[in-house]
Amino acid sequence: MTKTGDSKTQKTDVKVSLIGGHRLKGETLHERTLTASLVGGADIDLTDIDIPDGAELRVTKLSLIGGVSLRVRPDVVVEVHGIRLGGVKDGGPTEPGGPTVRIDAWGLLGGVSVTRG
């Protein structure tokens, strides 16, 4: 993983399906991930990877119906952007500082739920 602002080219993963969501593990993701489906959410587990402080990991979720379930370490700052009917459930980082995961969720129905630990 490269830090934001590094001169290295950032890689983007693209996951597409018509029906059905995506289950993504941290060790298989690059700096940017796009997951798209008509119906289906994204289940993302980032608890097993070491994201350097100051780095940003970006996930974009496009779907008509389907939300995002994200699992991160307690020190990760999660930013949620986009337009969707459904809320954001996140208690915020339990420790100051840390890396950032940005979720851009675009869809008709589906919220974003963040679990820490």
C-alpha positions in Angstrom: 0.0 0.0 0.0 1.3 3.4 -0.9 0.7 6.5 1.2 -1.4 9.3 -0.3 0.9 11.7 -2.1 3.5 9.0 -2.9 4.8 9.1 -6.5 3.8 5.5 -7.1 0.7 4.8 -9.1 -2.2 3.7 -7.0 -3.9 0.5 -8.0 -7.7 0.1 -8.2 -9.6 -3.1 -7.8 -12.9 -3.5 -9.6 -15.6 -6.0 -8.6 -18.8 -6.2 -10.6 -21.9 -8.4 -10.3 -25.6 -8.2 -11.4 -27.1 -9.9 -8.4 -25.2 -10.7 -5.2 -22.8 -8.8 -3.1 -19.1 -8.9 -2.6 -17.1 -10.2 0.4 -13.7 -8.4 0.5 -10.7 -9.1 2.8 -8.1 -6.5 3.5 -5.1 -8.4 2.2 -6.7 -8.7 -1.3 -7.4 -4.9 -1.6 -5.3 -2.2 -3.1 -5.5 1.6 -2.3 -8.8 2.0 -4.2 -11.6 -0.5 -4.7 -14.8 -0.1 -6.8 -17.6 -2.6 -6.1 -20.8 -2.4 -8.2 -24.0 -4.5 -8.4 -27.6 -4.0 -9.1 -28.7 -5.8 -6.0 -26.2 -6.8 -3.3 -24.0 -5.2 -0.6 -20.4 -5.2 0.3 -19.0 -7.0 3.3 -15.5 -5.6 3.9 -13.1 -6.8 6.6 -9.9 -4.7 7.1 -9.0 -5.9 10.6 -6.1 -8.1 9.5 -4.1 -5.5 7.5 -1.8 -2.8 8.7 -2.8 0.5 7.1 0.0 3.0 7.9 -0.9 6.2 9.8 -1.6 9.0 7.3 -2.6 6.5 4.5 -6.0 6.5 3.0 -7.9 3.4 1.7 -10.9 4.3 -0.6 -13.8 2.0 -1.3 -16.6 3.1 -3.7 -19.9 1.1 -3.6 -22.4 1.5 -6.4 -25.8 -0.4 -6.2 -29.5 0.1 -6.5 -30.1 -2.0 -3.3 -27.3 -3.0 -0.9 -25.3 -1.4 1.8 -21.8 -1.7 3.2 -20.7 -3.6 6.3 -17.2 -2.6 7.3 -15.0 -4.0 10.0 -11.9 -2.0 11.0 -9.4 -1.7 13.9 -10.3 0.7 16.7 -7.8 3.4 15.5 -9.1 3.7 11.9 -10.9 6.9 11.0 -13.9 6.1 8.7 -15.3 8.8 6.4 -18.6 8.1 4.6 -19.7 10.1 1.5 -22.2 9.6 -1.2 -26.0 9.5 -1.6 -28.2 6.6 -0.4 -31.3 6.0 1.6 -30.0 4.5 4.8 -27.9 5.8 7.6 -24.4 5.5 8.8 -23.7 3.5 12.0 -20.3 4.3 13.4 -19.2 5.1 16.9 -16.0 6.7 15.6 -12.4 5.7 16.4 -11.7 4.7 19.9 -8.1 6.0 19.7 -6.8 9.3 18.3 -5.0 9.5 15.0 -4.6 6.5 12.7 -5.2 5.7 9.1 -8.3 6.7 7.1 -10.8 4.5 5.2 -13.1 6.5 2.9 -16.4 4.9 1.9 -18.2 6.4 -1.1 -21.6 4.7 -1.1 -23.9 5.5 -4.0 -27.3 3.8 -4.3 -31.0 3.8 -3.7 -31.3 1.7 -0.6 -28.6 0.6 1.9 -26.7 2.1 4.8 -23.2 1.9 6.0 -22.4 0.0 9.2 -19.0 0.1 10.8 -17.8 -2.4 13.4 -14.6 -1.9 15.3 -12.3 -4.4 17.0 
